[in-house]
Amino acid sequence: MPVGAYQQLSTIADLIVRINPQKTLDVGMGFGTYGVLVREYLDLWDNANESKMYAWKRTLDGIEIFEKYITPSHRFLYDNIYIGDARAIIPTLEKHYDLVIFMDVIEHMTLADGKKLLSNILSVSGNVIVSTPKNAKEQGAQYGNEHERHISQWSEKDFKEFGDCLFIPNDGGSIICCIGTAVPRLRRELFSFKKRMHSLFPFAVLLYRKIKKAVRAIF
């Protein structure tokens, strides 16, 4: 479908903001949800004091194989829209991106084609965020789009051959994988000991803060 799991939106938004790309490519734009996130949290949020609200300062391009998905909102959000198969388009791109968003697309092609495309994506971008269902159930054509068929099932080990991968836990039933130059920093920010303790024992952390504040007040 031109939409993905809503449960992963906050996770992807957080990754996008942390990577903070100047140039982003959205492969398989679908409804344009992730284009909205890029514009809202990188352009609007970052330029809240600017007089021209929609004077985009960052580059956001997109690739969509099914032209009927494209609406006026896509043309408003995206600087350049490439209509066609990403497997053919990516190798022709001369621009280098800081981030490629590759959401719920890779399961619509064979494992071999998906791995080749992912390799090509990493040649034109410093980072890529990929999501794919943990259980890609059988799915045929939808909305008149034959490319919506589920063809392959991916696992974490399929991504590990591309180097240092960061897998992000989520409630959407998806594998979310980040690959690229930002991974070491993201791992420190998201999975440090302090972060893990806060996630596992939120009430204990709150209690510790209160005790620490009380001790400081006494002494």
MARVEXVEX-415581 format. One line per 4 residues: number of its first residue (from 1); for each residue x, y negated, z negated of N, C-alpha, C. Coordinates in nm, 4 decimals. Layout:
<pts>
NUM> X/Y/Z/X/Y/Z/X/Y/Z | ...;
</pts>
This chain:
<pts>
1> 0.0843/0.1189/0.0000/0.0000/0.0000/0.0000/0.0881/-0.1242/0.0000 | 0.0284/-0.2413/0.0339/0.1079/-0.3640/0.0285/0.1270/-0.4150/-0.1134 | 0.0873/-0.3340/-0.2119/0.1047/-0.3710/-0.3523/0.1784/-0.2595/-0.4240 | 0.2388/-0.2922/-0.5382/0.3117/-0.1938/-0.6168/0.2553/-0.1854/-0.7574;
5> 0.3235/-0.1096/-0.8431/0.2789/-0.0910/-0.9815/0.2884/-0.2222/-1.0591 | 0.1764/-0.2678/-1.1128/0.1762/-0.3945/-1.1870/0.2559/-0.3852/-1.3164 | 0.2711/-0.2620/-1.3703/0.3418/-0.2472/-1.4981/0.4887/-0.2845/-1.4886 | 0.5454/-0.2860/-1.3668/0.6880/-0.3145/-1.3542/0.7172/-0.4613/-1.3250;
9> 0.6138/-0.5442/-1.3117/0.6348/-0.6824/-1.2693/0.7229/-0.7616/-1.3661 | 0.6959/-0.7495/-1.4972/0.7754/-0.8264/-1.5934/0.9200/-0.7794/-1.5946 | 0.9407/-0.6487/-1.5763/1.0766/-0.5943/-1.5723/1.1532/-0.6489/-1.4526 | 1.0894/-0.6485/-1.3346/1.1546/-0.6980/-1.2135/1.1783/-0.8477/-1.2237;
13> 1.0797/-0.9220/-1.2768/1.0962/-1.0671/-1.2929/1.2159/-1.0980/-1.3820 | 1.2306/-1.0215/-1.4898/1.3429/-1.0427/-1.5812/1.4760/-1.0173/-1.5112 | 1.4838/-0.9116/-1.4309/1.6068/-0.8819/-1.3578/1.6392/-0.9922/-1.2570 | 1.5380/-1.0390/-1.1859/1.5591/-1.1449/-1.0869/1.6149/-1.2702/-1.1542;
17> 1.5549/-1.3083/-1.2663/1.5999/-1.4285/-1.3370/1.7421/-1.4109/-1.3900 | 1.7724/-1.2930/-1.4411/1.9063/-1.2686/-1.4951/2.0124/-1.2690/-1.3845 | 1.9807/-1.2129/-1.2695/2.0752/-1.2138/-1.1569/2.0889/-1.3545/-1.1005 | 1.9771/-1.4296/-1.0980/1.9774/-1.5706/-1.0603/2.0352/-1.5945/-0.9202;
21> 1.9807/-1.5299/-0.8193/2.0365/-1.5418/-0.6841/2.0041/-1.6749/-0.6168 | 2.0961/-1.7225/-0.5358/2.0690/-1.8380/-0.4510/2.0044/-1.7931/-0.3203 | 2.0397/-1.6733/-0.2744/1.9856/-1.6199/-0.1496/1.9288/-1.4805/-0.1757 | 1.8004/-1.4642/-0.1457/1.7310/-1.3388/-0.1724/1.6646/-1.2879/-0.0451;
25> 1.6690/-1.1564/-0.0268/1.5998/-1.0910/0.0838/1.5023/-0.9891/0.0258 | 1.3754/-0.9996/0.0657/1.2709/-0.9089/0.0198/1.2414/-0.8102/0.1323 | 1.2841/-0.6856/0.1134/1.2658/-0.5833/0.2171/1.1346/-0.5090/0.1928 | 1.0403/-0.5247/0.2849/0.9071/-0.4673/0.2678/0.8233/-0.5602/0.1821;
29> 0.7908/-0.6780/0.2343/0.7251/-0.7820/0.1550/0.5874/-0.7419/0.1058 | 0.5145/-0.6622/0.1866/0.3794/-0.6253/0.1464/0.2946/-0.7484/0.1217 | 0.2336/-0.7554/0.0040/0.1459/-0.8673/-0.0312/0.2238/-0.9951/-0.0632 | 0.3547/-0.9826/-0.0821/0.4374/-1.0994/-0.1135/0.4518/-1.1272/-0.2614;
33> 0.4180/-1.0294/-0.3446/0.4215/-1.0479/-0.4906/0.5593/-1.0895/-0.5411 | 0.6629/-1.0246/-0.4898/0.7974/-1.0536/-0.5407/0.8510/-1.1851/-0.4850 | 0.7995/-1.2257/-0.3706/0.8331/-1.3586/-0.3201/0.7780/-1.4661/-0.4120 | 0.6563/-1.4420/-0.4640/0.5972/-1.5352/-0.5603/0.6838/-1.5449/-0.6855;
37> 0.7302/-1.4299/-0.7355/0.8141/-1.4296/-0.8558/0.9429/-1.5079/-0.8341 | 1.0047/-1.4881/-0.7179/1.1289/-1.5603/-0.6871/1.1045/-1.7100/-0.6850 | 1.0010/-1.7535/-0.6153/0.9734/-1.8973/-0.6055/0.9331/-1.9564/-0.7405 | 0.8487/-1.8837/-0.8158/0.8002/-1.9386/-0.9423/0.9098/-1.9499/-1.0467;
41> 0.9926/-1.8444/-1.0599/1.0874/-1.8432/-1.1710/1.2288/-1.8869/-1.1343 | 1.2571/-1.9025/-1.0059/1.3881/-1.9544/-0.9674/1.3786/-2.0958/-0.9122 | 1.2770/-2.1237/-0.8325/1.2632/-2.2576/-0.7761/1.1799/-2.3496/-0.8652 | 1.0557/-2.3139/-0.8933/0.9699/-2.4026/-0.9719/1.0198/-2.4177/-1.1150;
45> 1.0478/-2.3058/-1.1790/1.0925/-2.3080/-1.3191/1.2234/-2.3855/-1.3318 | 1.3127/-2.3639/-1.2382/1.4452/-2.4252/-1.2433/1.4420/-2.5733/-1.2092 | 1.3400/-2.6157/-1.1350/1.3329/-2.7554/-1.0909/1.2081/-2.8238/-1.1444 | 1.1751/-2.7968/-1.2690/1.0507/-2.8470/-1.3276/1.0436/-2.9991/-1.3309;
49> 1.1574/-3.0647/-1.3323/1.1585/-3.2110/-1.3408/1.1687/-3.2786/-1.2043 | 1.1706/-3.1995/-1.0993/1.1797/-3.2561/-0.9643/1.0442/-3.3136/-0.9234 | 1.0465/-3.4240/-0.8505/0.9223/-3.4879/-0.8068/0.8549/-3.4098/-0.6953 | 0.9334/-3.3412/-0.6128/0.8774/-3.2625/-0.5029/0.8675/-3.1167/-0.5480;
53> 0.7462/-3.0767/-0.5843/0.7259/-2.9453/-0.6444/0.7673/-2.8306/-0.5534 | 0.7329/-2.8396/-0.4262/0.7563/-2.7277/-0.3356/0.8707/-2.7527/-0.2378 | 0.9653/-2.8317/-0.2796/1.0854/-2.8519/-0.1981/1.1848/-2.7422/-0.2357 | 1.1688/-2.6251/-0.1722/1.2501/-2.5099/-0.2094/1.3988/-2.5384/-0.1915;
57> 1.4772/-2.4994/-0.2925/1.6220/-2.5182/-0.2872/1.6970/-2.3869/-0.2671 | 1.6270/-2.2774/-0.2849/1.6905/-2.1466/-0.2681/1.6386/-2.0803/-0.1406 | 1.7162/-1.9853/-0.0926/1.6777/-1.9133/0.0294/1.6037/-1.7863/-0.0070 | 1.4887/-1.7677/0.0557/1.4106/-1.6454/0.0385/1.3664/-1.5984/0.1763;
61> 1.4213/-1.4869/0.2202/1.3843/-1.4269/0.3475/1.3120/-1.2949/0.3222 | 1.2408/-1.2457/0.4223/1.1690/-1.1208/0.4058/1.1653/-1.0388/0.5329 | 1.1490/-0.9080/0.5146/1.1326/-0.8144/0.6265/1.0026/-0.7387/0.6050 | 0.9195/-0.7316/0.7089/0.7947/-0.6562/0.7009/0.7711/-0.5823/0.8314;
65> 0.7495/-0.4512/0.8203/0.7326/-0.3679/0.9399/0.5909/-0.3785/0.9977 | 0.4934/-0.4161/0.9123/0.3531/-0.4197/0.9552/0.3073/-0.5649/0.9609 | 0.3034/-0.6200/1.0806/0.2788/-0.7644/1.0973/0.1436/-0.8085/1.0420 | 0.0452/-0.7198/1.0404/-0.0874/-0.7576/0.9930/-0.0893/-0.7925/0.8442;
69> 0.0141/-0.7546/0.7709/0.0219/-0.7923/0.6298/0.0552/-0.9404/0.6114 | 0.1133/-1.0013/0.7120/0.1612/-1.1392/0.6990/0.0450/-1.2377/0.6983 | 0.0440/-1.3261/0.5984/-0.0597/-1.4272/0.5823/0.0059/-1.5657/0.5727 | -0.0744/-1.6723/0.5747/-0.0175/-1.8067/0.5564/0.0624/-1.8212/0.4268;
73> 0.0235/-1.7465/0.3218/0.0979/-1.7566/0.1953/0.2408/-1.7045/0.2116 | 0.2591/-1.5993/0.2924/0.3942/-1.5495/0.3194/0.4774/-1.6584/0.3873 | 0.4184/-1.7236/0.4869/0.4929/-1.8243/0.5629/0.5240/-1.9470/0.4790 | 0.4434/-1.9699/0.3748/0.4708/-2.0780/0.2816/0.5874/-2.0436/0.1885;
77> 0.5902/-1.9188/0.1427/0.6893/-1.8783/0.0433/0.8260/-1.8460/0.1023 | 0.8272/-1.7819/0.2201/0.9514/-1.7290/0.2761/1.0095/-1.8237/0.3811 | 1.1420/-1.8376/0.3791/1.2094/-1.9220/0.4786/1.2113/-1.8551/0.6150 | 1.2487/-1.7283/0.6177/1.2537/-1.6521/0.7422/1.1849/-1.5185/0.7220;
81> 1.1001/-1.4807/0.8158/1.0326/-1.3519/0.8105/1.0702/-1.2725/0.9347 | 1.1275/-1.1550/0.9105/1.1656/-1.0662/1.0203/1.0591/-0.9568/1.0312 | 0.9957/-0.9466/1.1475/0.8955/-0.8448/1.1700/0.9612/-0.7259/1.2389 | 0.9535/-0.6100/1.1733/1.0135/-0.4908/1.2317/1.0645/-0.3964/1.1252;
85> 1.1332/-0.2936/1.1695/1.1846/-0.1891/1.0823/1.3166/-0.2352/1.0196 | 1.3217/-0.2337/0.8865/1.4422/-0.2772/0.8164/1.5640/-0.1962/0.8571 | 1.5436/-0.0704/0.8954/1.6548/0.0147/0.9367/1.7227/-0.0400/1.0616 | 1.6476/-0.1092/1.1446/1.7049/-0.1700/1.2651/1.7480/-0.3141/1.2407;
89> 1.6795/-0.3844/1.1518/1.7059/-0.5269/1.1296/1.8281/-0.5520/1.0423 | 1.8408/-0.4775/0.9319/1.9500/-0.5026/0.8364/2.0880/-0.5047/0.9025 | 2.1220/-0.4091/0.9909/2.2565/-0.4098/1.0505/2.2832/-0.5310/1.1414 | 2.1783/-0.6019/1.1804/2.1964/-0.7174/1.2695/2.2108/-0.8489/1.1939;
93> 2.1879/-0.8466/1.0627/2.1888/-0.9715/0.9865/2.3312/-1.0235/0.9685 | 2.3476/-1.1531/0.9896/2.4779/-1.2165/0.9717/2.4867/-1.2884/0.8375 | 2.3733/-1.3139/0.7766/2.3686/-1.3828/0.6482/2.4015/-1.2847/0.5351 | 2.4693/-1.3336/0.4318/2.4976/-1.2514/0.3138/2.4103/-1.2995/0.1989;
97> 2.3487/-1.2046/0.1297/2.2561/-1.2373/0.0216/2.3152/-1.2040/-0.1143 | 2.2635/-1.2722/-0.2163/2.3026/-1.2427/-0.3538/2.2197/-1.1280/-0.4100 | 2.0968/-1.1142/-0.3575/2.0063/-1.0105/-0.4074/1.9134/-0.9637/-0.2967 | 1.8957/-0.8326/-0.2876/1.7916/-0.7739/-0.2031/1.6910/-0.7063/-0.2949;
101> 1.5630/-0.7385/-0.2759/1.4533/-0.6762/-0.3490/1.3964/-0.5667/-0.2589 | 1.3953/-0.4451/-0.3081/1.3621/-0.3281/-0.2258/1.2591/-0.2451/-0.3033 | 1.1352/-0.2972/-0.3085/1.0342/-0.2430/-0.3975/0.9387/-0.1465/-0.3272 | 0.9344/-0.0234/-0.3758/0.8370/0.0760/-0.3299/0.8331/0.0884/-0.1773;
105> 0.9503/0.0990/-0.1191/0.9641/0.1130/0.0263/1.0376/0.2412/0.0625 | 1.1371/0.2752/-0.0165/1.2302/0.3808/0.0213/1.1634/0.5180/0.0298 | 1.0523/0.5373/-0.0401/0.9813/0.6656/-0.0350/0.9033/0.6830/0.0955 | 0.8967/0.5771/0.1756/0.8253/0.5837/0.3036/0.9172/0.6251/0.4192;
109> 1.0365/0.6722/0.3860/1.1298/0.7214/0.4877/1.2006/0.8449/0.4341 | 1.2703/0.9154/0.5193/1.3406/1.0351/0.4746/1.4543/0.9966/0.3810 | 1.4995/1.0931/0.3019/1.6134/1.0676/0.2129/1.7343/1.0194/0.2918 | 1.7618/1.0825/0.4062/1.8784/1.0446/0.4871/1.8658/0.9011/0.5364;
113> 1.7483/0.8655/0.5873/1.7284/0.7294/0.6362/1.7333/0.6283/0.5222 | 1.6753/0.6661/0.4078/1.6761/0.5758/0.2934/1.8156/0.5492/0.2417 | 1.8981/0.6529/0.2372/2.0354/0.6350/0.1893/2.1173/0.5508/0.2870 | 2.0958/0.5710/0.4163/2.1671/0.4913/0.5158/2.1259/0.3449/0.5064;
117> 1.9954/0.3206/0.4886/1.9470/0.1833/0.4759/2.0014/0.1182/0.3496 | 2.0011/0.1915/0.2390/2.0527/0.1365/0.1135/2.2000/0.1015/0.1268 | 2.2764/0.1849/0.1957/2.4174/0.1561/0.2201/2.4326/0.0280/0.3024 | 2.3490/0.0124/0.4042/2.3540/-0.1079/0.4873/2.3126/-0.2327/0.4091;
121> 2.2154/-0.2149/0.3196/2.1722/-0.3270/0.2356/2.2883/-0.3754/0.1492 | 2.3623/-0.2824/0.0913/2.4747/-0.3198/0.0050/2.5891/-0.3845/0.0823 | 2.5886/-0.3703/0.2138/2.6908/-0.4368/0.2955/2.6549/-0.5819/0.3232 | 2.5272/-0.6191/0.3026/2.4858/-0.7581/0.3272/2.4432/-0.8291/0.2000;
125> 2.4558/-0.7628/0.0845/2.4116/-0.8238/-0.0405/2.4984/-0.7808/-0.1569 | 2.5167/-0.8717/-0.2511/2.5940/-0.8395/-0.3704/2.5204/-0.7488/-0.4659 | 2.3860/-0.7546/-0.4618/2.3054/-0.6754/-0.5544/2.1761/-0.6303/-0.4873 | 2.1227/-0.5183/-0.5346/1.9934/-0.4724/-0.4881/1.9153/-0.4158/-0.6060;
129> 1.7859/-0.4471/-0.6106/1.6948/-0.3857/-0.7071/1.6021/-0.2956/-0.6276 | 1.6010/-0.1674/-0.6627/1.5173/-0.0693/-0.5935/1.4156/-0.0126/-0.6912 | 1.2925/0.0038/-0.6442/1.1956/0.0795/-0.7236/1.1296/0.1825/-0.6340 | 1.0954/0.2954/-0.6921/1.0275/0.4030/-0.6194/0.9541/0.4884/-0.7212;
133> 0.8411/0.5465/-0.6869/0.7662/0.6262/-0.7847/0.8444/0.7488/-0.8337 | 0.8335/0.7766/-0.9629/0.8923/0.8994/-1.0159/0.8209/1.0208/-0.9588 | 0.6954/1.0016/-0.9262/0.6164/1.1081/-0.8654/0.5444/1.0501/-0.7443 | 0.6090/1.0604/-0.6286/0.5506/1.0059/-0.5065/0.4442/1.1013/-0.4540;
137> 0.3239/1.0821/-0.5005/0.2140/1.1703/-0.4617/0.1855/1.1572/-0.3118 | 0.1217/1.2601/-0.2602/0.0906/1.2593/-0.1169/0.0054/1.1375/-0.0828 | 0.0461/1.0683/0.0209/-0.0255/0.9483/0.0636/-0.0164/0.9346/0.2151 | -0.1291/0.9121/0.2768/-0.1323/0.8952/0.4215/-0.1341/0.7489/0.4610;
141> -0.1724/0.7223/0.5841/-0.1806/0.5854/0.6336/-0.2864/0.5082/0.5553 | -0.2591/0.3799/0.5302/-0.3543/0.2948/0.4604/-0.3605/0.1596/0.5291 | -0.4774/0.0978/0.5254/-0.4981/-0.0327/0.5888/-0.4597/-0.0306/0.7367 | -0.4708/0.0857/0.7986/-0.4332/0.0974/0.9382/-0.2842/0.1005/0.9614;
145> -0.2070/0.1185/0.8534/-0.0609/0.1160/0.8605/-0.0048/0.2569/0.8437 | 0.0456/0.3140/0.9513/0.1035/0.4481/0.9474/0.2296/0.4549/0.8620 | 0.2941/0.3413/0.8401/0.4184/0.3374/0.7629/0.3946/0.3491/0.6124 | 0.2673/0.3554/0.5712/0.2364/0.3697/0.4286/0.2473/0.5151/0.3811;
149> 0.2739/0.6072/0.4721/0.2835/0.7484/0.4331/0.4034/0.7720/0.3407 | 0.3826/0.8543/0.2381/0.4931/0.8962/0.1513/0.5656/1.0121/0.2183 | 0.6942/0.9959/0.2359/0.7728/1.0960/0.3088/0.8757/1.1646/0.2200 | 0.9295/1.0941/0.1212/1.0368/1.1513/0.0393/1.0146/1.1273/-0.1090;
153> 1.0749/1.2139/-0.1884/1.0743/1.2001/-0.3339/1.2170/1.1748/-0.3808 | 1.2372/1.0662/-0.4556/1.3705/1.0275/-0.5015/1.3862/1.0554/-0.6502 | 1.5102/1.0802/-0.6897/1.5442/1.0952/-0.8313/1.6645/1.0053/-0.8604 | 1.6975/0.9909/-0.9863/1.8093/0.9025/-1.0232/1.9397/0.9473/-0.9582;
157> 1.9600/1.0784/-0.9456/2.0872/1.1262/-0.8897/2.1050/1.0845/-0.7438 | 1.9953/1.0596/-0.6737/2.0057/1.0166/-0.5338/2.0667/0.8776/-0.5210 | 2.0549/0.7966/-0.6258/2.1084/0.6609/-0.6215/2.2525/0.6520/-0.6720 | 2.2941/0.7502/-0.7507/2.4231/0.7412/-0.8173/2.5418/0.7458/-0.7222;
161> 2.5215/0.7961/-0.6012/2.6320/0.8005/-0.5049/2.6698/0.6618/-0.4525 | 2.5897/0.5609/-0.4869/2.6162/0.4260/-0.4385/2.6964/0.3424/-0.5375 | 2.7470/0.4064/-0.6400/2.8314/0.3356/-0.7347/2.7658/0.3214/-0.8704 | 2.8050/0.2189/-0.9430/2.7564/0.1956/-1.0781/2.6099/0.1535/-1.0726;
165> 2.5217/0.2380/-1.1222/2.3775/0.2128/-1.1189/2.3264/0.1838/-1.2601 | 2.2325/0.0922/-1.2678/2.1672/0.0630/-1.3945/2.0193/0.0969/-1.3792 | 1.9716/0.1937/-1.4570/1.8324/0.2346/-1.4507/1.7570/0.1683/-1.5652 | 1.6462/0.1044/-1.5309/1.5711/0.0266/-1.6291/1.4442/0.1010/-1.6694;
169> 1.4281/0.1340/-1.7979/1.3054/0.1998/-1.8433/1.1848/0.1095/-1.8184 | 1.0708/0.1705/-1.7856/0.9494/0.0920/-1.7621/0.8270/0.1802/-1.7828 | 0.7104/0.1147/-1.7926/0.5858/0.1867/-1.8173/0.5062/0.2109/-1.6899 | 0.5659/0.1804/-1.5746/0.4923/0.1899/-1.4498/0.5076/0.3197/-1.3748;
173> 0.5739/0.4173/-1.4340/0.5940/0.5441/-1.3653/0.6885/0.5314/-1.2479 | 0.7831/0.4363/-1.2574/0.8758/0.4103/-1.1468/1.0200/0.4314/-1.1885 | 1.1025/0.4661/-1.0930/1.2473/0.4570/-1.1099/1.2848/0.3161/-1.0672 | 1.3425/0.2398/-1.1565/1.3905/0.1055/-1.1230/1.5413/0.1076/-1.1374;
177> 1.6098/0.0827/-1.0277/1.7554/0.0931/-1.0241/1.8160/-0.0362/-0.9729 | 1.9161/-0.0843/-1.0424/1.9911/-0.2013/-0.9973/2.1331/-0.1569/-0.9638 | 2.1801/-0.1970/-0.8464/2.3152/-0.1635/-0.8018/2.3828/-0.2921/-0.7563 | 2.5091/-0.3114/-0.7964/2.5802/-0.4286/-0.7468/2.6690/-0.4940/-0.8492;
181> 2.7145/-0.6131/-0.8167/2.8131/-0.6837/-0.8979/2.7587/-0.7274/-1.0339 | 2.6272/-0.7435/-1.0453/2.5687/-0.7915/-1.1709/2.5486/-0.6807/-1.2734 | 2.5672/-0.5559/-1.2339/2.5359/-0.4433/-1.3222/2.6121/-0.4462/-1.4547 | 2.7442/-0.4684/-1.4580/2.8131/-0.4696/-1.5878/2.7561/-0.5740/-1.6839;
185> 2.7274/-0.6918/-1.6320/2.6706/-0.7971/-1.7176/2.5292/-0.7606/-1.7627 | 2.4488/-0.7108/-1.6728/2.3127/-0.6716/-1.7086/2.3120/-0.5615/-1.8138 | 2.4052/-0.4693/-1.8016/2.4128/-0.3606/-1.8997/2.4444/-0.4173/-2.0383 | 2.5361/-0.5135/-2.0450/2.5685/-0.5758/-2.1738/2.4479/-0.6505/-2.2298;
189> 2.3796/-0.7243/-2.1446/2.2677/-0.8064/-2.1901/2.1465/-0.7233/-2.2317 | 2.1213/-0.6159/-2.1599/1.9986/-0.5392/-2.1820/2.0146/-0.4208/-2.2760 | 2.1373/-0.3670/-2.2850/2.1548/-0.2427/-2.3593/2.2662/-0.2499/-2.4632 | 2.2935/-0.3683/-2.5149/2.3899/-0.3805/-2.6228/2.3331/-0.3144/-2.7485;
193> 2.4188/-0.2880/-2.8457/2.3745/-0.2251/-2.9712/2.2665/-0.3086/-3.0384 | 2.2855/-0.4394/-3.0380/2.1890/-0.5285/-3.1023/2.0537/-0.5198/-3.0334 | 2.0547/-0.5169/-2.8998/1.9299/-0.5068/-2.8241/1.8602/-0.3740/-2.8523 | 1.9385/-0.2662/-2.8585/1.8805/-0.1349/-2.8847/1.8142/-0.1304/-3.0228;
197> 1.8808/-0.1870/-3.1233/1.8261/-0.1881/-3.2582/1.6971/-0.2689/-3.2635 | 1.6966/-0.3803/-3.1931/1.5774/-0.4652/-3.1918/1.4613/-0.3931/-3.1252 | 1.4912/-0.3156/-3.0218/1.3876/-0.2418/-2.9504/1.3338/-0.1253/-3.0343 | 1.4247/-0.0543/-3.1012/1.3858/0.0638/-3.1775/1.3236/0.0298/-3.3124;
201> 1.3765/-0.0764/-3.3766/1.3319/-0.1106/-3.5115/1.2990/-0.2597/-3.5223 | 1.1980/-0.3067/-3.4509/1.1669/-0.4504/-3.4502/1.1327/-0.5052/-3.5879 | 1.0623/-0.4261/-3.6707/1.0238/-0.4749/-3.8028/1.1452/-0.4840/-3.8956 | 1.2389/-0.3897/-3.8791/1.3604/-0.3933/-3.9602/1.4432/-0.5169/-3.9267;
205> 1.4487/-0.5511/-3.7993/1.5236/-0.6697/-3.7574/1.4603/-0.7946/-3.8155 | 1.3274/-0.8019/-3.8129/1.2571/-0.9172/-3.8689/1.2809/-0.9280/-4.0184 | 1.2780/-0.8141/-4.0879/1.3031/-0.8124/-4.2321/1.4449/-0.8585/-4.2613 | 1.5408/-0.8122/-4.1806/1.6808/-0.8521/-4.1993/1.6958/-1.0038/-4.1860;
209> 1.6288/-1.0614/-4.0889/1.6377/-1.2062/-4.0679/1.5817/-1.2840/-4.1862 | 1.4703/-1.2332/-4.2427/1.4097/-1.2996/-4.3575/1.5008/-1.2925/-4.4792 | 1.5620/-1.1742/-4.4999/1.6533/-1.1580/-4.6145/1.7747/-1.2479/-4.5963 | 1.8275/-1.2539/-4.4725/1.9432/-1.3361/-4.4451/1.9125/-1.4840/-4.4701;
213> 1.7937/-1.5266/-4.4299/1.7521/-1.6654/-4.4517/1.7374/-1.6960/-4.6003 | 1.6807/-1.5996/-4.6747/1.6623/-1.6178/-4.8185/1.7965/-1.6274/-4.8905 | 1.8916/-1.5418/-4.8511/2.0246/-1.5428/-4.9124/2.0939/-1.6761/-4.8854 | 2.0819/-1.7267/-4.7668/2.1428/-1.8546/-4.7333/2.0823/-1.9676/-4.8154;
217> 1.9523/-1.9603/-4.8418/1.8845/-2.0640/-4.9204/1.9319/-2.0644/-5.0653 | 1.9623/-1.9426/-5.1166/2.0082/-1.9313/-5.2559/2.1494/-1.9831/-5.2721 | 2.2349/-1.9477/-5.1747/2.3766/-1.9844/-5.1892/2.4109/-2.1086/-5.1076;
</pts>
